[in-house]
Structure formats: C-alpha cells, structure tokens
Amino acid sequence: MTNREIAEKRIFSYEEASALLPEVRQITEDAYLKVEALEGTSAAAARDRVNEIVSAWADAILARGVEIKGLWLVDFDNGSGYYCWHYPENGLQYYHSYEEGFQGRIRIH
C-alpha cells in the first residue's frame, strides 16, 4: 500500500469542508512557496525538488480525504458533486458536479 492509498474516500458537508480548508490552504501555500523559491535553480535540480514537494503536498492532502484534481487544485466530495478550491482562492466558493469538472464550476456564494 502506498501513502496515497491510506485515506478512505470521504464525503464532506459544506461545514466540514470549510473547517478543513484553512489546513489544506496552509499545506498548499507552504508547498507553493517552496516551489516558487526554486526559481533560478538549475533545471535538473529544480525538477527533482519540485517532484518531491508536489508529492509530499499530494500525500498530505490525500491523507485528509480530499481529492486532488490538478496542481494546487482540490475537491471535497459532498456526495452529489464537489466543493472545489484552487490556490490561492480565499475560501470555499465553488461547486461542480461529478460530470462537469473544473470548467463547470458554479459560485456558491
């Protein structure tokens, strides 16, 4: 079993997803800033380090039952679709169905 298989699929209420978002945001921001700090590093060294940072970010996010849909893009499954968050958005403001994905996001408030 890999690290990415340890979290069980989780269904979130809006309140649960919103309560977890500050932690997810901080994990994401920390990883994002580490990647940004590599600017100017040699391509080969940066590539390996970016892969390590992104992999650690993904493991941390998945361990919380949150799904990863892209780089710095996560979804909280609500049982009928997803609450969608993309760094650096401030809050959990979007929803999309299982079928539509990121392009079908609708603002929830």
ABEGO torsion letter per residue (X at the ends): XBAAAABBBBBBBAAAAAAAAAAAAAAAAAAAAAAAAABGBBAAAAAAAAAAAAAAAAAAAAAAGBBBAEBGBBBBBAGAEBBBBBOABABBABBBBAAAEAAABBBAX
